[in-house]
Amino acid sequence: MGIVKISDSLHEEARVACRAMSRSINAQAEHWMRIGMLAEAHPELTYADIIRRLMSEAREMESAGAAEEAVQ
């Protein structure tokens, strides 16, 4: 884990958003970064497409974790 310096105004926006979304401030910043990275890598995707993709990845990780637990 590293430290990322951001402006005070962006930090305040993240603080407000994290309260609204029930995330930690770090989780909110990471969420925004993941969305931004996907948006830059795939400019053809809409915000809804990006969220669907993140949800699909989360489901796959959840399934893989459940399968791994079943093996143990």
C-alpha positions as CSV (number, residue, x, y, z in Angstrom):
1,M,0.0,0.0,0.0
2,G,1.2,3.5,-0.8
3,I,0.4,7.0,0.0
4,V,-1.2,9.2,-2.7
5,K,-1.3,12.9,-2.2
6,I,-4.5,14.6,-3.5
7,S,-5.8,18.2,-3.3
8,D,-7.8,19.2,-0.2
9,S,-10.9,19.8,-2.3
10,L,-10.8,16.3,-3.9
11,H,-10.2,14.8,-0.4
12,E,-13.3,16.6,0.9
13,E,-15.3,15.3,-2.1
14,A,-14.1,11.8,-1.3
15,R,-15.0,12.3,2.4
16,V,-18.6,13.3,1.4
17,A,-19.0,10.5,-1.1
18,C,-17.6,7.8,1.3
19,R,-20.3,8.8,3.9
20,A,-23.0,8.6,1.3
21,M,-21.8,5.3,-0.1
22,S,-21.0,3.6,3.2
23,R,-17.3,3.1,2.3
24,S,-14.1,4.1,4.0
25,I,-12.4,7.1,2.4
26,N,-9.7,4.8,1.1
27,A,-12.3,2.5,-0.4
28,Q,-14.0,5.4,-2.1
29,A,-10.8,6.7,-3.6
30,E,-9.9,3.2,-4.8
31,H,-13.4,2.8,-6.3
32,W,-13.0,6.1,-8.2
33,M,-9.6,5.1,-9.4
34,R,-10.8,1.7,-10.7
35,I,-13.6,3.5,-12.6
36,G,-11.2,6.0,-14.0
37,M,-8.7,3.4,-15.1
38,L,-11.5,1.4,-16.9
39,A,-12.8,4.6,-18.5
40,E,-9.4,5.5,-19.8
41,A,-8.7,2.0,-21.1
42,H,-12.1,1.6,-22.6
43,P,-13.5,5.0,-23.7
44,E,-16.3,3.2,-25.6
45,L,-17.9,2.1,-22.3
46,T,-20.6,4.0,-20.5
47,Y,-20.6,4.5,-16.7
48,A,-23.3,1.8,-16.6
49,D,-21.1,-0.6,-18.7
50,I,-18.2,0.0,-16.3
51,I,-20.3,-0.7,-13.2
52,R,-21.6,-3.9,-14.9
53,R,-18.1,-5.0,-15.6
54,L,-17.0,-4.3,-12.0
55,M,-20.0,-6.3,-10.7
56,S,-19.2,-9.2,-13.0
57,E,-15.6,-9.2,-11.8
58,A,-16.8,-9.2,-8.2
59,R,-19.2,-12.1,-8.8
60,E,-16.4,-14.1,-10.4
61,M,-14.1,-13.4,-7.5
62,E,-16.9,-14.4,-5.1
63,S,-17.5,-17.6,-7.0
64,A,-13.8,-18.4,-7.1
65,G,-13.5,-17.8,-3.3
66,A,-16.5,-20.0,-2.6
67,A,-15.1,-22.8,-4.8
68,E,-11.7,-22.5,-3.1
69,E,-13.3,-22.7,0.4
70,A,-15.2,-25.8,-0.7
71,V,-12.0,-27.5,-1.7
72,Q,-10.4,-26.8,1.7
